């Protein structure tokens, strides 16, 4: 299961991309922002935008952890 290994929204905020700015500049849609807030993996397009804004690779903020099967 893919998970975020950092707080993506906090990392964006550190670079000046507040929620307000993201909405105003239409960088990431509100539905995708809510997914990120809830720890759900965003769409491929949103992940591309996060990489662009953070100037990083997906592996810098995503990690794969196998699900526990009980």
C-alpha positions as CSV (number, residue, x, y, z in Angstrom):
1,X,0.0,0.0,0.0
2,X,1.4,3.4,-0.9
3,X,1.6,6.0,1.9
4,X,3.0,9.5,2.3
5,X,6.2,9.5,4.2
6,X,6.1,13.3,4.7
7,X,3.3,15.8,5.3
8,X,3.0,16.9,1.7
9,X,0.8,20.0,2.5
10,X,3.3,21.1,5.2
11,X,6.2,20.7,2.7
12,X,4.3,22.8,0.2
13,X,3.5,25.4,2.8
14,X,7.2,25.6,3.7
15,X,7.8,26.6,0.1
16,X,5.1,29.3,0.2
17,X,2.3,27.2,-1.3
18,X,-0.5,27.7,1.3
19,X,-3.9,26.1,0.8
20,X,-5.2,29.5,-0.2
21,X,-2.5,30.0,-2.9
22,X,-3.0,26.4,-4.2
23,X,-6.7,27.0,-4.6
24,X,-6.3,30.5,-6.1
25,X,-3.7,29.4,-8.6
26,X,-5.7,26.2,-9.3
27,X,-2.6,24.1,-8.8
28,X,-4.4,21.2,-7.1
29,X,-8.1,20.7,-6.9
30,X,-10.0,20.7,-3.6
31,X,-11.0,17.0,-3.9
32,X,-7.3,16.1,-4.4
33,X,-6.3,18.3,-1.5
34,X,-8.8,16.5,0.7
35,X,-7.5,13.1,-0.3
36,X,-4.0,14.3,0.7
37,X,-5.3,15.5,4.0
38,X,-6.9,12.2,4.7
39,X,-3.7,10.3,3.8
40,X,-5.2,8.9,0.6
41,X,-3.0,8.8,-2.5
42,X,-3.9,11.6,-5.0
43,X,-4.3,11.2,-8.7
44,X,-1.3,10.7,-11.0
45,X,-1.8,14.3,-12.3
46,X,-1.7,15.6,-8.7
47,X,1.4,13.6,-7.9
48,X,3.1,15.0,-11.0
49,X,2.2,18.5,-9.7
50,X,3.5,17.8,-6.2
51,X,6.8,16.6,-7.8
52,X,7.0,19.8,-9.8
53,X,6.2,22.1,-6.9
54,X,8.5,20.3,-4.5
55,X,11.2,19.7,-7.1
56,X,11.5,16.1,-6.1
57,X,10.8,12.5,-7.2
58,X,7.8,10.5,-6.0
59,X,10.0,8.3,-3.8
60,X,10.9,11.4,-1.8
61,X,7.4,11.6,-0.4
62,X,5.8,8.2,-1.1
63,X,6.7,4.8,0.3
64,X,5.3,1.3,-0.3
65,X,4.4,-0.7,2.7
66,X,2.9,-4.2,2.3
67,X,-0.5,-4.6,3.8
68,X,-0.8,-6.9,6.8
69,X,-3.0,-9.9,6.0
70,X,-4.5,-11.4,9.2
